[in-house]
Amino acid sequence: MVRSLVDFLIRATAAIFLVAALALSAAAQEKKTPPSASQEPFGEEVTLTERKALFRHNKTSWEEAWVNLVGAFKATRAEAERLNLKVNGAPLVIYRSTSDEGFEFDAALPIEAEPTGSPGDNFRVGPTRAGKAVKFVYRGPFDAMDATYENISNYIDSKRIDAEDLSIEEYVSDPIATKPEEIVINIYMMLKK
C-alpha cells in the first residue's frame, strides 16, 4: 500500500511539472506573437497634424464602394504622378456625407510639396484635417466594416465623446495592392472643437 502511494505521488508530481512546463512554454509563445486586432487599443485619443494632400472628390453606391474606392485611389495616384508629386503618407478616405444609397468622399494622398502645374478636373490640393481624434483599427475587407462602425458608435456613446459624425480612414495597407481580406485601416473620429 505504501509503495503504491509513493508511485502515485511520483506520477502526480511529474504531471504537475509537465503542466507547469507547458504553461510556461505557452506564455513564452504568446510574447513572441505580434499584437492581434483584439490587442490593439480601441478608442485611443490622438492628435492629427495637418499635411498637404492631393484630393479627388467621389460619389459611390454602397454596392460599388470598394471598386470605386480603389478606382479613386488609382486615379489620384495617376494624377500625383502626372504632376510629379512625391506621395509621403498612407492613402486617406475622408467621408463627406452618407445615405442609404451610398456616400460622398474624398480620396487623398499626402504629398511633400505644392504641384508646379494645375491639378486636373475633380482634383485639388489642400490641407488634411488636423486636431484631436479618437483612433480605431480595423482589419479585414471593406464590405465587412459595419460591425466595427457599430462598435465605434457604441464606444463613443458609452464614453460620452463629443465626436463628429463622419470619419477619416487611413489605409495602412495599400488598397490597390493588398487583398481585401488583408486590409488594415486606421479609423479616426474627429473630436468636435
Short mmCIF file of the C-alpha atoms (twelve columns), coordinates in Angstrom:
data_MODEL
# 
_entry.id   MODEL 
# 
loop_
_atom_site.group_PDB 
_atom_site.id 
_atom_site.type_symbol 
_atom_site.label_atom_id 
_atom_site.label_alt_id 
_atom_site.label_comp_id 
_atom_site.label_asym_id 
_atom_site.label_seq_id 
_atom_site.Cartn_x 
_atom_site.Cartn_y 
_atom_site.Cartn_z 
_atom_site.pdbx_PDB_model_num 
ATOM 1   C CA . MET A 1   0.000   0.000  0.000   1 
ATOM 2   C CA . VAL A 2   2.826   2.411  0.893   1 
ATOM 3   C CA . ARG A 3   4.620   1.574  -2.347  1 
ATOM 4   C CA . SER A 4   1.520   2.300  -4.477  1 
ATOM 5   C CA . LEU A 5   1.010   5.594  -2.600  1 
ATOM 6   C CA . VAL A 6   4.641   6.576  -3.321  1 
ATOM 7   C CA . ASP A 7   4.217   5.645  -7.017  1 
ATOM 8   C CA . PHE A 8   1.031   7.716  -7.174  1 
ATOM 9   C CA . LEU A 9   2.762   10.763 -5.618  1 
ATOM 10  C CA . ILE A 10  5.701   10.461 -8.013  1 
ATOM 11  C CA . ARG A 11  3.367   10.321 -11.042 1 
ATOM 12  C CA . ALA A 12  1.242   13.193 -9.707  1 
ATOM 13  C CA . THR A 13  4.336   15.353 -9.147  1 
ATOM 14  C CA . ALA A 14  5.611   14.574 -12.658 1 
ATOM 15  C CA . ALA A 15  2.214   15.502 -14.106 1 
ATOM 16  C CA . ILE A 16  2.241   18.812 -12.208 1 
ATOM 17  C CA . PHE A 17  5.728   19.639 -13.549 1 
ATOM 18  C CA . LEU A 18  4.635   18.747 -17.099 1 
ATOM 19  C CA . VAL A 19  1.559   21.007 -16.886 1 
ATOM 20  C CA . ALA A 20  3.705   23.854 -15.471 1 
ATOM 21  C CA . ALA A 21  6.276   23.432 -18.267 1 
ATOM 22  C CA . LEU A 22  3.542   23.516 -20.920 1 
ATOM 23  C CA . ALA A 23  2.037   26.655 -19.365 1 
ATOM 24  C CA . LEU A 24  5.442   28.391 -19.347 1 
ATOM 25  C CA . SER A 25  6.036   27.379 -22.952 1 
ATOM 26  C CA . ALA A 26  2.624   28.752 -23.997 1 
ATOM 27  C CA . ALA A 27  3.323   32.030 -22.166 1 
ATOM 28  C CA . ALA A 28  6.672   32.349 -23.944 1 
ATOM 29  C CA . GLN A 29  4.984   31.777 -27.321 1 
ATOM 30  C CA . GLU A 30  2.369   34.470 -26.589 1 
ATOM 31  C CA . LYS A 31  5.129   37.020 -26.002 1 
ATOM 32  C CA . LYS A 32  6.622   36.259 -29.444 1 
ATOM 33  C CA . THR A 33  3.405   36.767 -31.423 1 
ATOM 34  C CA . PRO A 34  2.591   40.268 -32.706 1 
ATOM 35  C CA . PRO A 35  -0.475  42.023 -31.289 1 
ATOM 36  C CA . SER A 36  -3.714  40.823 -32.792 1 
ATOM 37  C CA . ALA A 37  -6.609  43.092 -33.649 1 
ATOM 38  C CA . SER A 38  -8.158  42.360 -30.253 1 
ATOM 39  C CA . GLN A 39  -4.953  43.520 -28.504 1 
ATOM 40  C CA . GLU A 40  -4.755  46.866 -30.322 1 
ATOM 41  C CA . PRO A 41  -6.091  49.904 -28.488 1 
ATOM 42  C CA . PHE A 42  -9.744  50.561 -29.304 1 
ATOM 43  C CA . GLY A 43  -10.527 54.234 -28.898 1 
ATOM 44  C CA . GLU A 44  -7.082  55.755 -28.466 1 
ATOM 45  C CA . GLU A 45  -7.073  59.584 -28.370 1 
ATOM 46  C CA . VAL A 46  -4.564  61.020 -30.848 1 
ATOM 47  C CA . THR A 47  -3.720  64.369 -32.414 1 
ATOM 48  C CA . LEU A 48  -3.671  64.522 -36.205 1 
ATOM 49  C CA . THR A 49  -1.255  67.005 -37.727 1 
ATOM 50  C CA . GLU A 50  -2.086  68.964 -40.850 1 
ATOM 51  C CA . ARG A 51  -0.466  67.689 -44.037 1 
ATOM 52  C CA . LYS A 52  -0.657  68.814 -47.642 1 
ATOM 53  C CA . ALA A 53  -2.596  66.363 -49.818 1 
ATOM 54  C CA . LEU A 54  -3.952  65.791 -53.302 1 
ATOM 55  C CA . PHE A 55  -7.731  65.207 -53.094 1 
ATOM 56  C CA . ARG A 56  -10.219 63.735 -55.540 1 
ATOM 57  C CA . HIS A 57  -13.944 64.132 -54.824 1 
ATOM 58  C CA . ASN A 58  -16.014 60.978 -55.444 1 
ATOM 59  C CA . LYS A 59  -19.503 59.574 -55.061 1 
ATOM 60  C CA . THR A 60  -20.470 55.887 -54.896 1 
ATOM 61  C CA . SER A 61  -23.229 53.448 -54.026 1 
ATOM 62  C CA . TRP A 62  -22.645 51.017 -51.164 1 
ATOM 63  C CA . GLU A 63  -22.719 48.074 -53.581 1 
ATOM 64  C CA . GLU A 64  -19.885 49.534 -55.672 1 
ATOM 65  C CA . ALA A 65  -17.994 51.116 -52.750 1 
ATOM 66  C CA . TRP A 66  -14.800 49.034 -52.744 1 
ATOM 67  C CA . VAL A 67  -14.397 49.084 -56.523 1 
ATOM 68  C CA . ASN A 68  -14.918 52.854 -56.562 1 
ATOM 69  C CA . LEU A 69  -12.560 53.454 -53.609 1 
ATOM 70  C CA . VAL A 70  -9.789  51.549 -55.349 1 
ATOM 71  C CA . GLY A 71  -10.573 53.363 -58.619 1 
ATOM 72  C CA . ALA A 72  -10.416 56.728 -56.840 1 
ATOM 73  C CA . PHE A 73  -7.028  55.862 -55.351 1 
ATOM 74  C CA . LYS A 74  -5.716  54.739 -58.744 1 
ATOM 75  C CA . ALA A 75  -6.888  57.981 -60.355 1 
ATOM 76  C CA . THR A 76  -5.408  60.079 -57.535 1 
ATOM 77  C CA . ARG A 77  -2.095  58.228 -57.732 1 
ATOM 78  C CA . ALA A 78  -2.028  58.703 -61.528 1 
ATOM 79  C CA . GLU A 79  -2.693  62.444 -61.083 1 
ATOM 80  C CA . ALA A 80  0.106   62.678 -58.484 1 
ATOM 81  C CA . GLU A 81  2.460   61.019 -60.981 1 
ATOM 82  C CA . ARG A 82  1.313   63.357 -63.774 1 
ATOM 83  C CA . LEU A 83  2.059   66.348 -61.534 1 
ATOM 84  C CA . ASN A 84  5.404   64.836 -60.419 1 
ATOM 85  C CA . LEU A 85  4.265   64.888 -56.780 1 
ATOM 86  C CA . LYS A 86  6.023   62.769 -54.187 1 
ATOM 87  C CA . VAL A 87  3.489   60.930 -52.029 1 
ATOM 88  C CA . ASN A 88  4.657   60.794 -48.414 1 
ATOM 89  C CA . GLY A 89  1.945   59.067 -46.444 1 
ATOM 90  C CA . ALA A 90  -0.809  56.467 -46.408 1 
ATOM 91  C CA . PRO A 91  -3.892  56.966 -48.612 1 
ATOM 92  C CA . LEU A 92  -6.883  58.568 -46.904 1 
ATOM 93  C CA . VAL A 93  -10.647 58.458 -47.345 1 
ATOM 94  C CA . ILE A 94  -12.448 61.484 -45.933 1 
ATOM 95  C CA . TYR A 95  -16.185 60.890 -45.712 1 
ATOM 96  C CA . ARG A 96  -18.307 63.915 -46.705 1 
ATOM 97  C CA . SER A 97  -21.847 62.521 -46.474 1 
ATOM 98  C CA . THR A 98  -23.649 59.198 -46.262 1 
ATOM 99  C CA . SER A 99  -27.143 57.975 -47.112 1 
ATOM 100 C CA . ASP A 100 -28.922 54.659 -47.558 1 
ATOM 101 C CA . GLU A 101 -27.930 54.702 -51.241 1 
ATOM 102 C CA . GLY A 102 -24.233 55.481 -50.865 1 
ATOM 103 C CA . PHE A 103 -21.745 58.129 -49.835 1 
ATOM 104 C CA . GLU A 104 -19.567 61.027 -50.968 1 
ATOM 105 C CA . PHE A 105 -15.888 61.003 -50.113 1 
ATOM 106 C CA . ASP A 106 -12.507 62.441 -50.929 1 
ATOM 107 C CA . ALA A 107 -9.678  60.063 -51.795 1 
ATOM 108 C CA . ALA A 108 -6.482  61.775 -50.672 1 
ATOM 109 C CA . LEU A 109 -2.751  61.201 -50.906 1 
ATOM 110 C CA . PRO A 110 -0.423  63.169 -48.610 1 
ATOM 111 C CA . ILE A 111 2.236   64.928 -50.697 1 
ATOM 112 C CA . GLU A 112 5.527   66.680 -49.967 1 
ATOM 113 C CA . ALA A 113 5.017   69.952 -51.852 1 
ATOM 114 C CA . GLU A 114 2.642   72.018 -53.960 1 
ATOM 115 C CA . PRO A 115 2.448   70.952 -57.608 1 
ATOM 116 C CA . THR A 116 4.055   73.181 -60.218 1 
ATOM 117 C CA . GLY A 117 1.121   72.571 -62.579 1 
ATOM 118 C CA . SER A 118 -2.634  72.764 -62.048 1 
ATOM 119 C CA . PRO A 119 -4.472  69.656 -60.847 1 
ATOM 120 C CA . GLY A 120 -6.991  68.197 -63.286 1 
ATOM 121 C CA . ASP A 121 -10.799 68.187 -63.016 1 
ATOM 122 C CA . ASN A 122 -12.172 66.794 -59.736 1 
ATOM 123 C CA . PHE A 123 -8.744  67.207 -58.084 1 
ATOM 124 C CA . ARG A 124 -7.491  69.809 -55.636 1 
ATOM 125 C CA . VAL A 125 -4.518  70.329 -53.347 1 
ATOM 126 C CA . GLY A 126 -5.138  71.389 -49.780 1 
ATOM 127 C CA . PRO A 127 -4.568  70.625 -46.119 1 
ATOM 128 C CA . THR A 128 -5.764  67.487 -44.359 1 
ATOM 129 C CA . ARG A 129 -7.821  67.770 -41.202 1 
ATOM 130 C CA . ALA A 130 -5.882  68.425 -38.019 1 
ATOM 131 C CA . GLY A 131 -6.821  68.203 -34.375 1 
ATOM 132 C CA . LYS A 132 -7.807  65.723 -31.726 1 
ATOM 133 C CA . ALA A 133 -9.416  62.472 -32.810 1 
ATOM 134 C CA . VAL A 134 -10.206 59.032 -31.470 1 
ATOM 135 C CA . LYS A 135 -8.417  56.240 -33.347 1 
ATOM 136 C CA . PHE A 136 -9.740  52.746 -34.009 1 
ATOM 137 C CA . VAL A 137 -8.023  49.969 -36.013 1 
ATOM 138 C CA . TYR A 138 -9.881  47.713 -38.450 1 
ATOM 139 C CA . ARG A 139 -8.517  44.611 -40.170 1 
ATOM 140 C CA . GLY A 140 -10.376 42.867 -42.968 1 
ATOM 141 C CA . PRO A 141 -12.412 43.542 -46.091 1 
ATOM 142 C CA . PHE A 142 -14.068 46.932 -46.588 1 
ATOM 143 C CA . ASP A 143 -17.518 45.398 -47.012 1 
ATOM 144 C CA . ALA A 144 -17.367 43.815 -43.526 1 
ATOM 145 C CA . MET A 145 -16.750 47.054 -41.606 1 
ATOM 146 C CA . ASP A 146 -20.345 47.591 -40.460 1 
ATOM 147 C CA . ALA A 147 -19.818 45.800 -37.142 1 
ATOM 148 C CA . THR A 148 -16.685 47.866 -36.439 1 
ATOM 149 C CA . TYR A 149 -18.510 51.127 -37.078 1 
ATOM 150 C CA . GLU A 150 -21.344 49.915 -34.820 1 
ATOM 151 C CA . ASN A 151 -18.770 49.200 -32.090 1 
ATOM 152 C CA . ILE A 152 -17.228 52.640 -32.630 1 
ATOM 153 C CA . SER A 153 -20.639 54.282 -32.305 1 
ATOM 154 C CA . ASN A 154 -21.352 52.340 -29.098 1 
ATOM 155 C CA . TYR A 155 -17.924 53.240 -27.709 1 
ATOM 156 C CA . ILE A 156 -18.395 56.949 -28.444 1 
ATOM 157 C CA . ASP A 157 -21.878 56.916 -26.893 1 
ATOM 158 C CA . SER A 158 -20.821 54.973 -23.790 1 
ATOM 159 C CA . LYS A 159 -17.820 57.254 -23.171 1 
ATOM 160 C CA . ARG A 160 -19.875 60.380 -23.970 1 
ATOM 161 C CA . ILE A 161 -17.286 61.522 -26.502 1 
ATOM 162 C CA . ASP A 162 -18.252 64.616 -28.486 1 
ATOM 163 C CA . ALA A 163 -17.168 63.396 -31.935 1 
ATOM 164 C CA . GLU A 164 -18.182 64.392 -35.440 1 
ATOM 165 C CA . ASP A 165 -20.467 62.021 -37.363 1 
ATOM 166 C CA . LEU A 166 -18.139 61.417 -40.307 1 
ATOM 167 C CA . SER A 167 -14.801 59.624 -40.223 1 
ATOM 168 C CA . ILE A 168 -11.385 59.656 -41.838 1 
ATOM 169 C CA . GLU A 169 -9.888  56.321 -42.857 1 
ATOM 170 C CA . GLU A 170 -6.133  55.912 -43.227 1 
ATOM 171 C CA . TYR A 171 -5.249  52.856 -45.307 1 
ATOM 172 C CA . VAL A 172 -2.181  51.419 -43.570 1 
ATOM 173 C CA . SER A 173 -2.021  48.732 -46.247 1 
ATOM 174 C CA . ASP A 174 -2.208  49.879 -49.863 1 
ATOM 175 C CA . PRO A 175 -5.804  49.327 -51.061 1 
ATOM 176 C CA . ILE A 176 -4.595  48.947 -54.647 1 
ATOM 177 C CA . ALA A 177 -2.059  46.185 -53.963 1 
ATOM 178 C CA . THR A 178 -3.468  44.431 -50.867 1 
ATOM 179 C CA . LYS A 179 -6.006  41.605 -50.891 1 
ATOM 180 C CA . PRO A 180 -9.304  42.915 -49.460 1 
ATOM 181 C CA . GLU A 181 -9.247  40.459 -46.528 1 
ATOM 182 C CA . GLU A 182 -5.761  41.694 -45.517 1 
ATOM 183 C CA . ILE A 183 -6.587  45.412 -45.452 1 
ATOM 184 C CA . VAL A 184 -5.601  47.375 -42.323 1 
ATOM 185 C CA . ILE A 185 -7.345  50.709 -41.754 1 
ATOM 186 C CA . ASN A 186 -6.932  53.314 -39.027 1 
ATOM 187 C CA . ILE A 187 -10.318 54.941 -38.492 1 
ATOM 188 C CA . TYR A 188 -10.290 58.437 -36.993 1 
ATOM 189 C CA . MET A 189 -13.350 60.082 -35.493 1 
ATOM 190 C CA . MET A 190 -12.570 63.792 -35.198 1 
ATOM 191 C CA . LEU A 191 -13.492 65.409 -31.891 1 
ATOM 192 C CA . LYS A 192 -15.682 68.484 -32.047 1 
ATOM 193 C CA . LYS A 193 -13.915 71.723 -31.129 1 
# 
